Amino acid sequence: MRIIWIFFNTFLSIVICSTPIIIFGWLDKEKTFTGRLSRFWARWILWSTSVKYELIFSKKLEKSKQYVFMCNHVSALDIPLGLGLLPYSIIFLAKKELFKIPIFGWAMKSAGMIKIDRKNPEKAKASVDNAIITLKKYNFSTLIYPEGTRSDNNKLLPFKKGGFILAIRAKLPVVPITIIGAESVLPKNSLKLRDGKIKILVGDPISTDTLEVNDKDELLEKCRNQILLNINKYIGMK
């Protein structure tokens, strides 16, 4: 019954939230309205799952600033957790297949999400260029999962460099986010929710003001080490 309840709310929330986003998204250039609706949708999903979570900031972030949030990826819950709990208007670089989903895909495009073709390097590069232009033009932040796919058993996969190049070129600080416990509540390749509490640890911003594209590896390692430190600290406490 719990799965049916979640699917029902997922369908209902997509229909109710997507319709005004599709209608008004094209006029909402700053994505203030669509950003609030997107966060409302994500929180609706979280509410329907009844999952318990705790959001922990190591340092208070400035609401007026833009950030590139970099997050580990362990569960399907990661996206509603990030989108729903971070108090920012956020655009995603999302795989092109998601834009083909009726209603949901139309709403993503209207909300400013950027289509990326992972199988075509040239088109993927063009998508990153488009994202940089958008981030410089409007007051958006972006949320990236640099592993590129969900990992297993809290094993942090190698990070892809594209998001760090984006952060350096856009001159935006990188904020590491560590999600702990979501893999136990909703494991990869499973639809069964389990009891548990999820922690979302938001780290200190890493400045990119003095960095060049050639410094991408150094930036990647700083971000990855912060996330890995949190994961190891949590595992050590279990």
N, C-alpha and C positions, 0 to 999 in steps of 0.2 A: 504493500500500500504506500510505503514511503516513496518508492521510486515513481509510482504513478502520480503522487502528489507533486513531486519535483518536476516531472515532465509536463504536467498540467500547468504549473506556474511558469515554467520556462516558455511554453508556447504562448500563454496569456500575456506574459510580460513583454515578449518580443512583439506581439501584435499591438499592444497598447502603447508601448514606448517607441516603437519604430515608426508608427504612423505620423505623429507630429514631427519626428526627426526628419522623415522623408519630405514632409510638406514644408517645414520651415528651415530645414538645414541649409538650403542654398542661400537663404537670406541672412543667416546667422554667421557672418564672416569670422567673428571672434570665437565662435563655437561655445559661447557662454551658456546659452539655452540648451544646446544639444549635449554639452558636457555635463550639465546637471542631470539631464534625462538619462544619459549613459550611466552616471554614477547611481541614479535611482534604480535603473534596471539591474545593475550588478548587485546592489544591496537587496533588491527583491529576491534575486536568485539565492543569495546567502541566507536570507530570512527563511526561504522555503526549505533549505537544507537543515536548518536548526543547528548549524555548526557553531561551536564556540571558538572565539578568536580573541587575540590580544595584539594591539598595534603598539609597538614600542619605538620611540624616536630617541636616538643617542644624542641628537642635537636638533634644536628647533629650526625648521626650514622656513625661509621667507616665502609668504604666500604670493608676493608680487613677482618673484623670480621664476625663471624657467629651469627645468632640470631634465637630465636624461637618466631615468631610473633603470638600473640594471638588476635583474632579479633571477635567482635560480628557479628552475622549472621542475617540479616534482609531481604535480597533480593538475587535473582539469579545473580544480578550484582556484588555481593561481591567478587566472585572468579576472574573474569577478572579485577576488580579494584585492588585487592591485588597482583595478579600475574603480571599485566601490569605496575603498578606504582612503586612497590618496586624494586630498582636497585640491586637485588641480584639473584643468581641462587637458585631457590627454588624447593624443593621437597615436595609433599603432601603425607599424609596418606589418601588414597582414598578408598571408599567402593568398594568391589570386583565386584559389578555389573557393574561399569563403565568400567572395563577392558574387558567386553564382547562386548562392542560396536565396530563394525568393523572400522578399520583405527584409530579412536579416541583412543580406548583402546590399540591398538598396540603401538601408539605413546606415550601414558602415560607410558607404561612399558619401552619403549626404552629411554624415558626421565628421568628415574630413580624414577618415582612415585612408592610408596609402597602400595601394596594391603592389605586391612584390612577387616577381616570378623567380623563384629560387633555382629553377632549372636553366634559366637563361642569364648568364653573368652580365651581359650588356644591359638587358632590361632591369636587372636587379640594381646595377649601378645607377641607372637613370632614376629608379625609384628612390634611392638614397639621395641623389641630387635634388629630387623633387621635395623630399622631406626636409632637407636643409633650407631650401627656399621658403617652405611653409613655416618652419620654426623661426626663421629670421624675420619673417613678415608679420607673424601673429604671436600672441602670448601663450603658446602651447608648451606643454611638456610632453615627453614621450616615454613610454614604458617598453623596454626591450628584454627579451629572454635570450641572452647571448649563447646559451648552449644549443639553441636551435630546435631542441626536442626535449621531451620529458626524460629525466634520468631515473635510475632505479636505486632504491635503498640509500638515498642521500649521497650517492657517489656523484660528485660534481664533474660533469663532462668538460672537455676542452671548450674554451670560449671562441666564438667567431669574432673577427676583428671589425666587421662592418659598422656596428653600433658605436665603437670607440672612435673610428674615423669620423663618423657623423658628429659625435660630441665635440671633437677637436675642431672640425671645420666650422661648426655652428658656434663655437666658443661657449659651450654650456657645461656647467659642472655635472659630473657623474655621481649619482647617489646609489651605492650598493644596497640592495634589499635581500634579506635572507628569509625565506619561508621555511618554517620548521614545523613538522607534524602533519602537514597536508597529505603527505604520502601515506600516512597511516589512516587518516580519515577517509580519503578516497584514493586508493592505490591506482597506479597506472594500469590501463586495460581492464578496469573494473567499474561496475555501476553500483556496487554495494557500499553505502555509507556506513562508517563505523564511528563509535563514540571516541571522543578525544578533543584536545584543545590545540588550536593552531596559533603559533607565534609568528608575527610579521615584524622583523627587526629592520628598521630603517637607519642606515649608517650615516657617517659624516660625508658631506659633499667633497668630492675631489676636484679641485680647480683645473681647468684646461686653458686658462688665460695665456700662459706662457708656453704652451705645448704646440708642436708642429705635428703634421701627419706621421712623420718618422718616429714620433714618440708613442705611437699607438700601442706597441707591445708593453712598454713601461706602464701606461695607463691601465691596460688590460690586466696586468699582473697585480697592480695595487687593488683594483676592484675585486678580482677573483680571490685574492688573499684575505680580504676582509670577510667575504662571504664564507670562504672555507674555514676561517677562524671561528665564525659563529656556529657553523655546522659541527666542527670538532668539539667546541665547548659544550654544545647541547648533548652530543653523543656521550661525552665524558661525564655528564651529569646524570645520565640514565642508569 
